[in-house]
Amino acid sequence: MYRSLRRSLPALAAVGIAVTSPVVLAGTAQATAHGSHCDSVSVQYSVDNGAHWKEDGRLSEPSTKIQVRLDPKSKPAEGCEYKVSLASYNTEGPTWAKSGTQTFLGWDTTVLSGDKRQATLDVSKYAPTCFGQIDLYGTDKKHDGVSAPLPKYPNAVFPKDLITAWNGGKPCKPTPTTSPTATVTPSTSPSPTATVSPTATVTPTTSASPSASVSPSATPTTSATPTTSATPSTSSSAPAPVPTDAGPVGSPTVAPVSTTPSENLASTGGNSSQTIAISAGGAALLALGGGAVFLSRRRARRS
């Protein structure tokens, strides 16, 4: 009986080794094949529905619908993710230096990866109504003044991982609406003054008609020289150039959400819990076989 046990136990230990080794090696090979680090990538954007792709750090016009994609040359590791957002604001001026207190209007966000290399961000419902700012940046933070700080010149340049941005627009419409109401009040005052002026014009017409009517004709001839004063008018039409502030310039580089690939995407053919269970079972067989061999040899020595 001991002889049969001594013969079968080494085989049992060999089974444990055979079961454990491939699983451990497969798990190691699997982790090595899929990589264990996420690097930054380059992101491109398009404002014309994909006809042209750019990496410029400033937008030339207020684009509220932007397509974004991973650079075709970028090959992120499997499981690496990159978040991109588009936000819209009202501002107090047309440039970053004059933006003043900004008002958050709305945003949109997406996640790019090797499986989802392109997406569309749309804030058309939240377009600036007058002076405004639009930011495309490489995080999912909502810079609304509550979840994350609002952009604020000059120190609070948010977001800090800017891809591209726009500043500009026109004054808000409510300001011109006050001028028509002001023109209504002068229209009532000229009518009384017009009734007084005819009494004053009756006396000059009788006295000034013989000789004074000739002298005024001479004065208009001399007034032709003031008409040559068009030179000052041309000089006033050319104002001094006003320096414009381009604002923060973005970069197409976007950092990953995490430097380690997400667990659910990093493993394509193996389940970590299954691997652990199989490895534990193989280790148990190995220990059982080794212990049994030791006991059988000890009994053999006693006998």
ABEGO torsion letter per residue (X at the ends): XAAAAAAAAAAAAAAAAAAAAAAAAAAAAAAAAAEABBBBBBBBBBAAGGABBBABABBABBBABBBBBBBAABBBBBGBBBBBBBBBBBBABABAAAAEBBBBAEBBBBBBBAABABBBBBAAAABBABBBBBBBBABABBBAGAABBBBBOAABBOBABBABBBBEEBBBAAAAAAAAAAAAAAAAAAAAAAAAAAAAAAAAAAAAAAAAAAAAAAAAAAAAAAAAAAAAAAAAABBBBBBBBAEBBBBABBBBABABBBAAAABAABBAAAAAAAAAAAAAAAAAAAAAAAAAAAAAAAX
